[in-house]
């Protein structure tokens, strides 16, 4: 499996978040979703999950 990266710097936000998460997709995806909910106030929806999965890049 290839490592994936979720990088908040790639997406504009009021908080100017600089968090980057990397690892296997199965590790990164749930942490990135939880971060979006806790730190950015997003609701946990299928649309959010799909968007975050789509933003993951190969390391």
C-alpha beads as a LAMMPS data file, in Angstrom:
LAMMPS data file: protein, C-alpha beads

59 atoms
58 bonds

1 atom types
1 bond types

-500.0 500.0 xlo xhi
-500.0 500.0 ylo yhi
-500.0 500.0 zlo zhi

Masses

1 110.0

Atoms # bond

1 1 1 0.000 0.000 0.000
2 1 1 1.125 3.532 -0.681
3 1 1 1.201 6.170 1.998
4 1 1 -1.319 8.992 1.759
5 1 1 -1.197 12.605 2.911
6 1 1 -3.997 14.904 4.070
7 1 1 -2.713 18.492 4.125
8 1 1 -4.952 21.262 5.491
9 1 1 -2.751 23.902 3.863
10 1 1 -4.198 22.867 0.488
11 1 1 -7.674 24.019 1.544
12 1 1 -8.459 27.581 2.591
13 1 1 -9.935 28.009 6.057
14 1 1 -10.484 30.784 8.556
15 1 1 -8.036 29.067 10.919
16 1 1 -5.166 28.880 8.403
17 1 1 -4.603 25.327 9.599
18 1 1 -1.203 23.803 8.805
19 1 1 -1.851 20.232 9.956
20 1 1 -0.522 17.447 7.744
21 1 1 -1.390 13.797 8.376
22 1 1 0.420 10.949 6.608
23 1 1 0.294 7.172 6.689
24 1 1 -1.700 4.343 5.183
25 1 1 -5.108 5.454 3.899
26 1 1 -6.848 3.360 6.551
27 1 1 -4.958 5.349 9.205
28 1 1 -5.153 8.814 7.661
29 1 1 -8.800 8.894 6.618
30 1 1 -10.451 8.496 10.044
31 1 1 -8.036 10.961 11.667
32 1 1 -8.568 13.522 8.887
33 1 1 -12.343 13.169 9.237
34 1 1 -12.164 13.605 13.000
35 1 1 -9.910 16.646 12.575
36 1 1 -12.367 18.228 10.119
37 1 1 -15.177 17.727 12.635
38 1 1 -13.329 18.765 15.806
39 1 1 -11.090 21.559 14.524
40 1 1 -13.098 22.947 11.623
41 1 1 -16.677 22.370 12.771
42 1 1 -17.792 20.201 9.854
43 1 1 -20.649 17.738 10.288
44 1 1 -19.879 14.030 9.827
45 1 1 -21.705 13.287 6.578
46 1 1 -21.116 10.936 3.666
47 1 1 -20.333 14.021 1.545
48 1 1 -17.594 15.122 3.972
49 1 1 -16.094 11.631 4.028
50 1 1 -16.079 11.505 0.217
51 1 1 -14.479 14.960 -0.040
52 1 1 -11.738 14.101 2.422
53 1 1 -11.024 10.776 0.744
54 1 1 -10.756 12.660 -2.570
55 1 1 -8.252 15.148 -1.132
56 1 1 -5.790 12.477 -0.031
57 1 1 -2.624 12.530 -2.113
58 1 1 0.137 9.980 -2.536
59 1 1 3.121 10.777 -0.359

Bonds

1 1 1 2
2 1 2 3
3 1 3 4
4 1 4 5
5 1 5 6
6 1 6 7
7 1 7 8
8 1 8 9
9 1 9 10
10 1 10 11
11 1 11 12
12 1 12 13
13 1 13 14
14 1 14 15
15 1 15 16
16 1 16 17
17 1 17 18
18 1 18 19
19 1 19 20
20 1 20 21
21 1 21 22
22 1 22 23
23 1 23 24
24 1 24 25
25 1 25 26
26 1 26 27
27 1 27 28
28 1 28 29
29 1 29 30
30 1 30 31
31 1 31 32
32 1 32 33
33 1 33 34
34 1 34 35
35 1 35 36
36 1 36 37
37 1 37 38
38 1 38 39
39 1 39 40
40 1 40 41
41 1 41 42
42 1 42 43
43 1 43 44
44 1 44 45
45 1 45 46
46 1 46 47
47 1 47 48
48 1 48 49
49 1 49 50
50 1 50 51
51 1 51 52
52 1 52 53
53 1 53 54
54 1 54 55
55 1 55 56
56 1 56 57
57 1 57 58
58 1 58 59
